[in-house]
Amino acid sequence: MIDAALRTVLLGKVPITSMLATYQFTRPGAGTPAIFAMDDFPEDAENPAILIEEMSSDRFGCRDSRGGRTNLDVYVRCDKSRSSADLDTLARLVWEALNRCDIASLLVGYEDWGVVADPPVRSPDSEEFPGRLIQVRATYLES
């Protein structure tokens, strides 16, 4: 739910999508910017790409209100031939787009109560592709 909402936010940012590789999510034809809301990058995905992974989620309630908190990791991965300046620029744009973004209109049945993203930190993947990690926390209330 939250990972799909954050993906939608990023897909709406042309400065970000213009820097990404494309991926064939469904039928052959024009690809979509490589932003994945799943557990891992697909093996055939090209870089640069973004992965949004939900790490944990918990529910809470009090009196007349119920809601939840979700922690997500957003990985920005570049290929080995690009400069770290390109990766840093892309990661900064992703962080700026997600930090305090408004996802209320994307959450049916919920009210947005806040999205906070930490600044990007170095996080190469297991194959040593250069990457940055942005940790995101979203808190929301049922409407």
Stockholm file with secondary structure:
# STOCKHOLM 1.0

chainA/1-143         MIDAALRTVLLGKVPITSMLATYQFTRPGAGTPAIFAMDDFPEDAENPAILIEEMSSDRFGCRDSRGGRTNLDVYVRCDKSRSSADLDTLARLVWEALNRCDIASLLVGYEDWGVVADPPVRSPDSEEFPGRLIQVRATYLES
#=GR chainA/1-143 SS CHHHHHHHHHHTCHHHHTTSCEECCSSSSSCEECEEESSSCCTTCCSSEEEEEEEEEEEEEETTEEEEEEEEEEEEECCTTSCHHHHHHHHHHHHHHHTTCCCGGGSTTEEEEEEEECCCEECCCTTCCCEEEEEEEEEEEEC
#=GC SS_cons         CHHHHHHHHHHTCHHHHTTSCEECCSSSSSCEECEEESSSCCTTCCSSEEEEEEEEEEEEEETTEEEEEEEEEEEEECCTTSCHHHHHHHHHHHHHHHTTCCCGGGSTTEEEEEEEECCCEECCCTTCCCEEEEEEEEEEEEC
//
